[in-house]
């Protein structure tokens, strides 16, 4: 995500790049991972400023 600041990375793309192609159906695992990452990095995880969700598409790292 850091290499692609501001660009949306799809769920499948993230799952494949991080855990491998056998895990592209593990959407719940990705959601749990992102929630955990937000709790560790965001002041207000329920209102993220850095790790943003594009509903139905994927996630992106804010580029500001």
PQR file with spaces between the fields and no chain letter, atoms N, CA, C, O and H, PARSE charges and radii, in Angstrom:
ATOM       1  N    UNK     1       0.824   -1.179    0.000 -0.4000 1.5000
ATOM       2  CA   UNK     1       0.000    0.000    0.000 -0.0000 2.0000
ATOM       3  C    UNK     1       0.876    1.254    0.000  0.5500 1.7000
ATOM       4  O    UNK     1       0.533    2.255   -0.629 -0.5500 1.4000
ATOM       5  N    UNK     2       1.991    1.197    0.698 -0.4000 1.5000
ATOM       6  CA   UNK     2       2.874    2.364    0.760 -0.0000 2.0000
ATOM       7  C    UNK     2       3.440    2.712   -0.616  0.5500 1.7000
ATOM       8  O    UNK     2       3.654    3.883   -0.928 -0.5500 1.4000
ATOM       9  H    UNK     2       2.270    0.384    1.209  0.4000 1.0000
ATOM      10  N    UNK     3       3.676    1.713   -1.414 -0.4000 1.5000
ATOM      11  CA   UNK     3       4.198    1.951   -2.768 -0.0000 2.0000
ATOM      12  C    UNK     3       3.144    2.523   -3.702  0.5500 1.7000
ATOM      13  O    UNK     3       3.470    3.082   -4.749 -0.5500 1.4000
ATOM      14  H    UNK     3       3.502    0.762   -1.160  0.4000 1.0000
ATOM      15  N    UNK     4       1.877    2.383   -3.321 -0.4000 1.5000
ATOM      16  CA   UNK     4       0.776    2.806   -4.180 -0.0000 2.0000
ATOM      17  C    UNK     4      -0.108    3.829   -3.476  0.5500 1.7000
ATOM      18  O    UNK     4      -1.332    3.773   -3.599 -0.5500 1.4000
ATOM      19  H    UNK     4       1.612    1.929   -2.471  0.4000 1.0000
ATOM      20  N    UNK     5       0.487    4.757   -2.744 -0.4000 1.5000
ATOM      21  CA   UNK     5      -0.264    5.763   -1.997 -0.0000 2.0000
ATOM      22  C    UNK     5      -1.316    6.453   -2.849  0.5500 1.7000
ATOM      23  O    UNK     5      -1.021    6.957   -3.933 -0.5500 1.4000
ATOM      24  H    UNK     5       1.481    4.803   -2.644  0.4000 1.0000
ATOM      25  N    UNK     6      -2.550    6.471   -2.348 -0.4000 1.5000
ATOM      26  CA   UNK     6      -3.649    7.115   -3.050 -0.0000 2.0000
ATOM      27  C    UNK     6      -4.354    6.237   -4.064  0.5500 1.7000
ATOM      28  O    UNK     6      -5.446    6.581   -4.515 -0.5500 1.4000
ATOM      29  H    UNK     6      -2.789    6.062   -1.468  0.4000 1.0000
ATOM      30  N    UNK     7      -3.763    5.119   -4.434 -0.4000 1.5000
ATOM      31  CA   UNK     7      -4.368    4.219   -5.419 -0.0000 2.0000
ATOM      32  C    UNK     7      -5.114    3.097   -4.707  0.5500 1.7000
ATOM      33  O    UNK     7      -4.643    2.547   -3.712 -0.5500 1.4000
ATOM      34  H    UNK     7      -2.875    4.839   -4.068  0.4000 1.0000
ATOM      35  N    UNK     8      -6.271    2.774   -5.233 -0.4000 1.5000
ATOM      36  CA   UNK     8      -7.063    1.687   -4.657 -0.0000 2.0000
ATOM      37  C    UNK     8      -6.445    0.350   -5.041  0.5500 1.7000
ATOM      38  O    UNK     8      -6.160    0.092   -6.211 -0.5500 1.4000
ATOM      39  H    UNK     8      -6.654    3.220   -6.042  0.4000 1.0000
ATOM      40  N    UNK     9      -6.245   -0.492   -4.037 -0.4000 1.5000
ATOM      41  CA   UNK     9      -5.798   -1.857   -4.268 -0.0000 2.0000
ATOM      42  C    UNK     9      -6.986   -2.765   -3.993  0.5500 1.7000
ATOM      43  O    UNK     9      -7.571   -2.716   -2.911 -0.5500 1.4000
ATOM      44  H    UNK     9      -6.476   -0.283   -3.087  0.4000 1.0000
ATOM      45  N    UNK    10      -7.339   -3.583   -4.956 -0.4000 1.5000
ATOM      46  CA   UNK    10      -8.515   -4.437   -4.809 -0.0000 2.0000
ATOM      47  C    UNK    10      -8.288   -5.489   -3.733  0.5500 1.7000
ATOM      48  O    UNK    10      -7.155   -5.799   -3.364 -0.5500 1.4000
ATOM      49  H    UNK    10      -6.863   -3.623   -5.835  0.4000 1.0000
ATOM      50  N    UNK    11      -9.404   -6.028   -3.240 -0.4000 1.5000
ATOM      51  CA   UNK    11      -9.332   -7.089   -2.238 -0.0000 2.0000
ATOM      52  C    UNK    11      -8.490   -8.252   -2.772  0.5500 1.7000
ATOM      53  O    UNK    11      -7.595   -8.743   -2.084 -0.5500 1.4000
ATOM      54  H    UNK    11     -10.325   -5.776   -3.539  0.4000 1.0000
ATOM      55  N    UNK    12      -8.777   -8.683   -3.985 -0.4000 1.5000
ATOM      56  CA   UNK    12      -8.059   -9.813   -4.579 -0.0000 2.0000
ATOM      57  C    UNK    12      -6.575   -9.509   -4.731  0.5500 1.7000
ATOM      58  O    UNK    12      -5.729  -10.368   -4.487 -0.5500 1.4000
ATOM      59  H    UNK    12      -9.504   -8.284   -4.544  0.4000 1.0000
ATOM      60  N    UNK    13      -6.269   -8.297   -5.130 -0.4000 1.5000
ATOM      61  CA   UNK    13      -4.878   -7.893   -5.328 -0.0000 2.0000
ATOM      62  C    UNK    13      -4.113   -7.948   -3.999  0.5500 1.7000
ATOM      63  O    UNK    13      -3.005   -8.480   -3.939 -0.5500 1.4000
ATOM      64  H    UNK    13      -6.957   -7.598   -5.328  0.4000 1.0000
ATOM      65  N    UNK    14      -4.703   -7.401   -2.949 -0.4000 1.5000
ATOM      66  CA   UNK    14      -4.059   -7.419   -1.635 -0.0000 2.0000
ATOM      67  C    UNK    14      -3.878   -8.843   -1.121  0.5500 1.7000
ATOM      68  O    UNK    14      -2.798   -9.212   -0.660 -0.5500 1.4000
ATOM      69  H    UNK    14      -5.604   -6.968   -2.997  0.4000 1.0000
ATOM      70  N    UNK    15      -4.935   -9.633   -1.204 -0.4000 1.5000
ATOM      71  CA   UNK    15      -4.856  -11.009   -0.720 -0.0000 2.0000
ATOM      72  C    UNK    15      -3.794  -11.806   -1.467  0.5500 1.7000
ATOM      73  O    UNK    15      -3.018  -12.540   -0.855 -0.5500 1.4000
ATOM      74  H    UNK    15      -5.812   -9.333   -1.579  0.4000 1.0000
ATOM      75  N    UNK    16      -3.758  -11.664   -2.767 -0.4000 1.5000
ATOM      76  CA   UNK    16      -2.789  -12.395   -3.578 -0.0000 2.0000
ATOM      77  C    UNK    16      -1.361  -11.932   -3.303  0.5500 1.7000
ATOM      78  O    UNK    16      -0.455  -12.754   -3.165 -0.5500 1.4000
ATOM      79  H    UNK    16      -4.388  -11.067   -3.264  0.4000 1.0000
ATOM      80  N    UNK    17      -1.159  -10.618   -3.223 -0.4000 1.5000
ATOM      81  CA   UNK    17       0.186  -10.076   -3.018 -0.0000 2.0000
ATOM      82  C    UNK    17       0.739  -10.377   -1.629  0.5500 1.7000
ATOM      83  O    UNK    17       1.936  -10.617   -1.473 -0.5500 1.4000
ATOM      84  H    UNK    17      -1.894   -9.950   -3.335  0.4000 1.0000
ATOM      85  N    UNK    18      -0.133  -10.364   -0.616 -0.4000 1.5000
ATOM      86  CA   UNK    18       0.332  -10.544    0.760 -0.0000 2.0000
ATOM      87  C    UNK    18       0.363  -12.009    1.171  0.5500 1.7000
ATOM      88  O    UNK    18       1.357  -12.469    1.732 -0.5500 1.4000
ATOM      89  H    UNK    18      -1.106  -10.169   -0.743  0.4000 1.0000
ATOM      90  N    UNK    19      -0.713  -12.752    0.900 -0.4000 1.5000
ATOM      91  CA   UNK    19      -0.809  -14.136    1.368 -0.0000 2.0000
ATOM      92  C    UNK    19      -0.671  -15.174    0.259  0.5500 1.7000
ATOM      93  O    UNK    19      -0.518  -16.363    0.542 -0.5500 1.4000
ATOM      94  H    UNK    19      -1.520  -12.379    0.444  0.4000 1.0000
ATOM      95  N    UNK    20      -0.723  -14.746   -0.988 -0.4000 1.5000
ATOM      96  CA   UNK    20      -0.582  -15.667   -2.105 -0.0000 2.0000
ATOM      97  C    UNK    20      -1.903  -15.938   -2.802  0.5500 1.7000
ATOM      98  O    UNK    20      -2.968  -15.692   -2.238 -0.5500 1.4000
ATOM      99  H    UNK    20      -0.847  -13.780   -1.218  0.4000 1.0000
ATOM     100  N    UNK    21      -1.838  -16.445   -4.029 -0.4000 1.5000
ATOM     101  CA   UNK    21      -3.040  -16.638   -4.844 -0.0000 2.0000
ATOM     102  C    UNK    21      -4.047  -17.634   -4.267  0.5500 1.7000
ATOM     103  O    UNK    21      -5.221  -17.594   -4.636 -0.5500 1.4000
ATOM     104  H    UNK    21      -0.973  -16.645   -4.488  0.4000 1.0000
ATOM     105  N    UNK    22      -3.626  -18.509   -3.390 -0.4000 1.5000
ATOM     106  CA   UNK    22      -4.557  -19.470   -2.796 -0.0000 2.0000
ATOM     107  C    UNK    22      -5.518  -18.824   -1.805  0.5500 1.7000
ATOM     108  O    UNK    22      -6.466  -19.466   -1.353 -0.5500 1.4000
ATOM     109  H    UNK    22      -2.673  -18.542   -3.091  0.4000 1.0000
ATOM     110  N    UNK    23      -5.279  -17.563   -1.465 -0.4000 1.5000
ATOM     111  CA   UNK    23      -6.068  -16.898   -0.427 -0.0000 2.0000
ATOM     112  C    UNK    23      -6.995  -15.801   -0.956  0.5500 1.7000
ATOM     113  O    UNK    23      -7.530  -15.027   -0.163 -0.5500 1.4000
ATOM     114  H    UNK    23      -4.508  -17.042   -1.832  0.4000 1.0000
ATOM     115  N    UNK    24      -7.198  -15.716   -2.264 -0.4000 1.5000
ATOM     116  CA   UNK    24      -7.993  -14.612   -2.801 -0.0000 2.0000
ATOM     117  C    UNK    24      -9.455  -14.652   -2.387  0.5500 1.7000
ATOM     118  O    UNK    24     -10.166  -13.665   -2.574 -0.5500 1.4000
ATOM     119  H    UNK    24      -6.763  -16.345   -2.908  0.4000 1.0000
ATOM     120  N    UNK    25      -9.919  -15.747   -1.836 -0.4000 1.5000
ATOM     121  CA   UNK    25     -11.308  -15.829   -1.376 -0.0000 2.0000
ATOM     122  C    UNK    25     -11.443  -15.498    0.114  0.5500 1.7000
ATOM     123  O    UNK    25     -12.553  -15.525    0.646 -0.5500 1.4000
ATOM     124  H    UNK    25      -9.341  -16.549   -1.684  0.4000 1.0000
ATOM     125  N    UNK    26     -10.361  -15.193    0.780 -0.4000 1.5000
ATOM     126  CA   UNK    26     -10.358  -14.955    2.235 -0.0000 2.0000
ATOM     127  C    UNK    26     -10.652  -13.497    2.585  0.5500 1.7000
ATOM     128  O    UNK    26      -9.853  -12.840    3.251 -0.5500 1.4000
ATOM     129  H    UNK    26      -9.460  -15.170    0.348  0.4000 1.0000
ATOM     130  N    UNK    27     -11.798  -12.998    2.134 -0.4000 1.5000
ATOM     131  CA   UNK    27     -12.171  -11.604    2.360 -0.0000 2.0000
ATOM     132  C    UNK    27     -12.288  -11.275    3.841  0.5500 1.7000
ATOM     133  O    UNK    27     -11.883  -10.191    4.263 -0.5500 1.4000
ATOM     134  H    UNK    27     -12.447  -13.532    1.592  0.4000 1.0000
ATOM     135  N    UNK    28     -12.826  -12.177    4.628 -0.4000 1.5000
ATOM     136  CA   UNK    28     -12.994  -11.899    6.052 -0.0000 2.0000
ATOM     137  C    UNK    28     -11.640  -11.730    6.737  0.5500 1.7000
ATOM     138  O    UNK    28     -11.487  -10.877    7.612 -0.5500 1.4000
ATOM     139  H    UNK    28     -13.155  -13.057    4.285  0.4000 1.0000
ATOM     140  N    UNK    29     -10.670  -12.529    6.347 -0.4000 1.5000
ATOM     141  CA   UNK    29      -9.327  -12.398    6.915 -0.0000 2.0000
ATOM     142  C    UNK    29      -8.738  -11.027    6.617  0.5500 1.7000
ATOM     143  O    UNK    29      -8.088  -10.428    7.473 -0.5500 1.4000
ATOM     144  H    UNK    29     -10.793  -13.222    5.637  0.4000 1.0000
ATOM     145  N    UNK    30      -8.962  -10.534    5.417 -0.4000 1.5000
ATOM     146  CA   UNK    30      -8.463   -9.215    5.040 -0.0000 2.0000
ATOM     147  C    UNK    30      -9.148   -8.130    5.864  0.5500 1.7000
ATOM     148  O    UNK    30      -8.491   -7.200    6.330 -0.5500 1.4000
ATOM     149  H    UNK    30      -9.490  -11.020    4.721  0.4000 1.0000
ATOM     150  N    UNK    31     -10.446   -8.240    6.044 -0.4000 1.5000
ATOM     151  CA   UNK    31     -11.178   -7.249    6.851 -0.0000 2.0000
ATOM     152  C    UNK    31     -10.666   -7.220    8.286  0.5500 1.7000
ATOM     153  O    UNK    31     -10.473   -6.148    8.859 -0.5500 1.4000
ATOM     154  H    UNK    31     -10.979   -8.996    5.665  0.4000 1.0000
ATOM     155  N    UNK    32     -10.450   -8.381    8.857 -0.4000 1.5000
ATOM     156  CA   UNK    32      -9.935   -8.473   10.232 -0.0000 2.0000
ATOM     157  C    UNK    32      -8.535   -7.868   10.304  0.5500 1.7000
ATOM     158  O    UNK    32      -8.230   -7.123   11.235 -0.5500 1.4000
ATOM     159  H    UNK    32     -10.607   -9.252    8.392  0.4000 1.0000
ATOM     160  N    UNK    33      -7.694   -8.177    9.341 -0.4000 1.5000
ATOM     161  CA   UNK    33      -6.340   -7.639    9.312 -0.0000 2.0000
ATOM     162  C    UNK    33      -6.364   -6.115    9.224  0.5500 1.7000
ATOM     163  O    UNK    33      -5.633   -5.438    9.948 -0.5500 1.4000
ATOM     164  H    UNK    33      -7.941   -8.782    8.584  0.4000 1.0000
ATOM     165  N    UNK    34      -7.202   -5.574    8.338 -0.4000 1.5000
ATOM     166  CA   UNK    34      -7.274   -4.119    8.179 -0.0000 2.0000
ATOM     167  C    UNK    34      -7.804   -3.459    9.449  0.5500 1.7000
ATOM     168  O    UNK    34      -7.321   -2.395    9.836 -0.5500 1.4000
ATOM     169  H    UNK    34      -7.795   -6.124    7.749  0.4000 1.0000
ATOM     170  N    UNK    35      -8.782   -4.068   10.097 -0.4000 1.5000
ATOM     171  CA   UNK    35      -9.312   -3.517   11.345 -0.0000 2.0000
ATOM     172  C    UNK    35      -8.222   -3.503   12.418  0.5500 1.7000
ATOM     173  O    UNK    35      -8.103   -2.533   13.167 -0.5500 1.4000
ATOM     174  H    UNK    35      -9.175   -4.932    9.783  0.4000 1.0000
ATOM     175  N    UNK    36      -7.442   -4.554   12.493 -0.4000 1.5000
ATOM     176  CA   UNK    36      -6.351   -4.627   13.459 -0.0000 2.0000
ATOM     177  C    UNK    36      -5.289   -3.566   13.158  0.5500 1.7000
ATOM     178  O    UNK    36      -4.789   -2.897   14.062 -0.5500 1.4000
ATOM     179  H    UNK    36      -7.539   -5.341   11.885  0.4000 1.0000
ATOM     180  N    UNK    37      -4.962   -3.429   11.895 -0.4000 1.5000
ATOM     181  CA   UNK    37      -3.984   -2.429   11.483 -0.0000 2.0000
ATOM     182  C    UNK    37      -4.472   -1.016   11.804  0.5500 1.7000
ATOM     183  O    UNK    37      -3.692   -0.169   12.238 -0.5500 1.4000
ATOM     184  H    UNK    37      -5.369   -3.972   11.160  0.4000 1.0000
ATOM     185  N    UNK    38      -5.747   -0.769   11.591 -0.4000 1.5000
ATOM     186  CA   UNK    38      -6.315    0.550   11.932 -0.0000 2.0000
ATOM     187  C    UNK    38      -6.250    0.819   13.431  0.5500 1.7000
ATOM     188  O    UNK    38      -5.924    1.929   13.850 -0.5500 1.4000
ATOM     189  H    UNK    38      -6.381   -1.457   11.239  0.4000 1.0000
ATOM     190  N    UNK    39      -6.557   -0.189   14.237 -0.4000 1.5000
ATOM     191  CA   UNK    39      -6.490   -0.002   15.698 -0.0000 2.0000
ATOM     192  C    UNK    39      -5.072    0.362   16.136  0.5500 1.7000
ATOM     193  O    UNK    39      -4.891    1.081   17.118 -0.5500 1.4000
ATOM     194  H    UNK    39      -6.821   -1.091   13.896  0.4000 1.0000
ATOM     195  N    UNK    40      -4.080   -0.128   15.419 -0.4000 1.5000
ATOM     196  CA   UNK    40      -2.695    0.135   15.777 -0.0000 2.0000
ATOM     197  C    UNK    40      -2.164    1.453   15.217  0.5500 1.7000
ATOM     198  O    UNK    40      -1.203    2.000   15.759 -0.5500 1.4000
ATOM     199  H    UNK    40      -4.228   -0.713   14.621  0.4000 1.0000
ATOM     200  N    UNK    41      -2.760    1.974   14.153 -0.4000 1.5000
ATOM     201  CA   UNK    41      -2.199    3.149   13.481 -0.0000 2.0000
ATOM     202  C    UNK    41      -3.059    4.400   13.523  0.5500 1.7000
ATOM     203  O    UNK    41      -2.537    5.509   13.408 -0.5500 1.4000
ATOM     204  H    UNK    41      -3.540    1.529   13.713  0.4000 1.0000
ATOM     205  N    UNK    42      -4.350    4.244   13.683 -0.4000 1.5000
ATOM     206  CA   UNK    42      -5.262    5.388   13.630 -0.0000 2.0000
ATOM     207  C    UNK    42      -5.615    5.877   15.030  0.5500 1.7000
ATOM     208  O    UNK    42      -5.790    5.070   15.943 -0.5500 1.4000
ATOM     209  H    UNK    42      -4.774    3.343   13.776  0.4000 1.0000
ATOM     210  N    UNK    43      -5.721    7.192   15.207 -0.4000 1.5000
ATOM     211  CA   UNK    43      -6.177    7.739   16.490 -0.0000 2.0000
ATOM     212  C    UNK    43      -7.625    7.370   16.747  0.5500 1.7000
ATOM     213  O    UNK    43      -8.002    7.045   17.873 -0.5500 1.4000
ATOM     214  H    UNK    43      -5.580    7.849   14.466  0.4000 1.0000
ATOM     215  N    UNK    44      -8.438    7.421   15.693 -0.4000 1.5000
ATOM     216  CA   UNK    44      -9.845    7.045   15.777 -0.0000 2.0000
ATOM     217  C    UNK    44     -10.121    6.000   14.695  0.5500 1.7000
ATOM     218  O    UNK    44     -10.499    6.350   13.577 -0.5500 1.4000
ATOM     219  H    UNK    44      -8.131    7.684   14.779  0.4000 1.0000
ATOM     220  N    UNK    45      -9.938    4.738   15.018 -0.4000 1.5000
ATOM     221  CA   UNK    45     -10.082    3.681   14.011 -0.0000 2.0000
ATOM     222  C    UNK    45     -11.443    3.660   13.310  0.5500 1.7000
ATOM     223  O    UNK    45     -11.534    3.246   12.154 -0.5500 1.4000
ATOM     224  H    UNK    45      -9.632    4.453   15.927  0.4000 1.0000
ATOM     225  N    UNK    46     -12.489    4.097   13.989 -0.4000 1.5000
ATOM     226  CA   UNK    46     -13.817    4.107   13.364 -0.0000 2.0000
ATOM     227  C    UNK    46     -13.939    5.215   12.315  0.5500 1.7000
ATOM     228  O    UNK    46     -14.839    5.188   11.477 -0.5500 1.4000
ATOM     229  H    UNK    46     -12.415    4.433   14.928  0.4000 1.0000
ATOM     230  N    UNK    47     -13.037    6.176   12.369 -0.4000 1.5000
ATOM     231  CA   UNK    47     -13.009    7.267   11.390 -0.0000 2.0000
ATOM     232  C    UNK    47     -11.583    7.386   10.850  0.5500 1.7000
ATOM     233  O    UNK    47     -10.873    8.339   11.172 -0.5500 1.4000
ATOM     234  H    UNK    47     -12.305    6.198   13.051  0.4000 1.0000
ATOM     235  N    UNK    48     -11.173    6.431   10.040 -0.4000 1.5000
ATOM     236  CA   UNK    48      -9.781    6.379    9.587 -0.0000 2.0000
ATOM     237  C    UNK    48      -9.390    7.552    8.695  0.5500 1.7000
ATOM     238  O    UNK    48     -10.181    8.037    7.886 -0.5500 1.4000
ATOM     239  H    UNK    48     -11.750    5.658    9.779  0.4000 1.0000
ATOM     240  N    UNK    49      -8.151    7.988    8.868 -0.4000 1.5000
ATOM     241  CA   UNK    49      -7.594    9.061    8.032 -0.0000 2.0000
ATOM     242  C    UNK    49      -6.567    8.513    7.048  0.5500 1.7000
ATOM     243  O    UNK    49      -6.300    9.131    6.017 -0.5500 1.4000
ATOM     244  H    UNK    49      -7.509    7.594    9.525  0.4000 1.0000
ATOM     245  N    UNK    50      -5.995    7.366    7.361 -0.4000 1.5000
ATOM     246  CA   UNK    50      -4.883    6.848    6.567 -0.0000 2.0000
ATOM     247  C    UNK    50      -5.229    5.584    5.781  0.5500 1.7000
ATOM     248  O    UNK    50      -4.939    5.499    4.588 -0.5500 1.4000
ATOM     249  H    UNK    50      -6.211    6.864    8.198  0.4000 1.0000
ATOM     250  N    UNK    51      -5.842    4.608    6.435 -0.4000 1.5000
ATOM     251  CA   UNK    51      -6.208    3.353    5.779 -0.0000 2.0000
ATOM     252  C    UNK    51      -7.683    3.420    5.400  0.5500 1.7000
ATOM     253  O    UNK    51      -8.561    3.171    6.226 -0.5500 1.4000
ATOM     254  H    UNK    51      -6.078    4.677    7.404  0.4000 1.0000
ATOM     255  N    UNK    52      -7.937    3.754    4.161 -0.4000 1.5000
ATOM     256  CA   UNK    52      -9.291    4.031    3.699 -0.0000 2.0000
ATOM     257  C    UNK    52      -9.887    2.859    2.938  0.5500 1.7000
ATOM     258  O    UNK    52      -9.189    2.124    2.239 -0.5500 1.4000
ATOM     259  H    UNK    52      -7.224    3.956    3.489  0.4000 1.0000
ATOM     260  N    UNK    53     -11.197    2.706    3.091 -0.4000 1.5000
ATOM     261  CA   UNK    53     -11.932    1.648    2.405 -0.0000 2.0000
ATOM     262  C    UNK    53     -12.682    2.243    1.221  0.5500 1.7000
ATOM     263  O    UNK    53     -13.344    3.273    1.354 -0.5500 1.4000
ATOM     264  H    UNK    53     -11.764    3.303    3.659  0.4000 1.0000
ATOM     265  N    UNK    54     -12.582    1.609    0.088 -0.4000 1.5000
ATOM     266  CA   UNK    54     -13.433    1.911   -1.064 -0.0000 2.0000
ATOM     267  C    UNK    54     -14.407    0.747   -1.144  0.5500 1.7000
ATOM     268  O    UNK    54     -14.066   -0.331   -1.633 -0.5500 1.4000
ATOM     269  H    UNK    54     -12.044    0.772   -0.019  0.4000 1.0000
ATOM     270  N    UNK    55     -15.629    0.974   -0.658 -0.4000 1.5000
ATOM     271  CA   UNK    55     -16.635   -0.083   -0.515 -0.0000 2.0000
ATOM     272  C    UNK    55     -16.768   -0.928   -1.772  0.5500 1.7000
ATOM     273  O    UNK    55     -16.928   -0.408   -2.876 -0.5500 1.4000
ATOM     274  H    UNK    55     -15.906    1.849   -0.262  0.4000 1.0000
ATOM     275  N    UNK    56     -16.700   -2.227   -1.584 -0.4000 1.5000
ATOM     276  CA   UNK    56     -16.885   -3.170   -2.672 -0.0000 2.0000
ATOM     277  C    UNK    56     -15.711   -3.294   -3.621  0.5500 1.7000
ATOM     278  O    UNK    56     -15.751   -4.095   -4.555 -0.5500 1.4000
ATOM     279  H    UNK    56     -16.570   -2.649   -0.686  0.4000 1.0000
ATOM     280  N    UNK    57     -14.656   -2.505   -3.393 -0.4000 1.5000
ATOM     281  CA   UNK    57     -13.511   -2.522   -4.298 -0.0000 2.0000
ATOM     282  C    UNK    57     -12.238   -2.965   -3.587  0.5500 1.7000
ATOM     283  O    UNK    57     -11.621   -3.964   -3.955 -0.5500 1.4000
ATOM     284  H    UNK    57     -14.623   -1.855   -2.634  0.4000 1.0000
ATOM     285  N    UNK    58     -11.855   -2.205   -2.559 -0.4000 1.5000
ATOM     286  CA   UNK    58     -10.618   -2.522   -1.849 -0.0000 2.0000
ATOM     287  C    UNK    58     -10.236   -1.438   -0.863  0.5500 1.7000
ATOM     288  O    UNK    58     -11.098   -0.778   -0.282 -0.5500 1.4000
ATOM     289  H    UNK    58     -12.356   -1.393   -2.259  0.4000 1.0000
ATOM     290  N    UNK    59      -8.944   -1.260   -0.679 -0.4000 1.5000
ATOM     291  CA   UNK    59      -8.410   -0.326    0.300 -0.0000 2.0000
ATOM     292  C    UNK    59      -7.365    0.542   -0.356  0.5500 1.7000
ATOM     293  O    UNK    59      -6.779    0.174   -1.374 -0.5500 1.4000
ATOM     294  H    UNK    59      -8.244   -1.797   -1.150  0.4000 1.0000
ATOM     295  N    UNK    60      -7.135    1.712    0.242 -0.4000 1.5000
ATOM     296  CA   UNK    60      -6.063    2.586   -0.229 -0.0000 2.0000
ATOM     297  C    UNK    60      -5.468    3.320    0.955  0.5500 1.7000
ATOM     298  O    UNK    60      -6.121    3.536    1.976 -0.5500 1.4000
ATOM     299  H    UNK    60      -7.612    2.011    1.069  0.4000 1.0000
ATOM     300  N    UNK    61      -4.229    3.692    0.792 -0.4000 1.5000
ATOM     301  CA   UNK    61      -3.511    4.480    1.770 -0.0000 2.0000
ATOM     302  C    UNK    61      -3.652    5.936    1.360  0.5500 1.7000
ATOM     303  O    UNK    61      -3.328    6.295    0.228 -0.5500 1.4000
ATOM     304  H    UNK    61      -3.698    3.516   -0.038  0.4000 1.0000
ATOM     305  N    UNK    62      -4.129    6.774    2.265 -0.4000 1.5000
ATOM     306  CA   UNK    62      -4.303    8.197    1.948 -0.0000 2.0000
ATOM     307  C    UNK    62      -2.977    8.790    1.494  0.5500 1.7000
ATOM     308  O    UNK    62      -1.924    8.443    2.030 -0.5500 1.4000
ATOM     309  H    UNK    62      -4.392    6.482    3.185  0.4000 1.0000
ATOM     310  N    UNK    63      -3.022    9.667    0.526 -0.4000 1.5000
ATOM     311  CA   UNK    63      -1.789   10.238   -0.011 -0.0000 2.0000
ATOM     312  C    UNK    63      -1.535   11.665    0.431  0.5500 1.7000
ATOM     313  O    UNK    63      -0.699   12.353   -0.154 -0.5500 1.4000
ATOM     314  H    UNK    63      -3.877    9.948    0.091  0.4000 1.0000
ATOM     315  N    UNK    64      -2.248   12.125    1.466 -0.4000 1.5000
ATOM     316  CA   UNK    64      -2.033   13.504    1.912 -0.0000 2.0000
ATOM     317  C    UNK    64      -1.039   13.638    3.011  0.5500 1.7000
ATOM     318  O    UNK    64      -0.774   14.749    3.471 -0.5500 1.4000
ATOM     319  H    UNK    64      -2.927   11.566    1.941  0.4000 1.0000
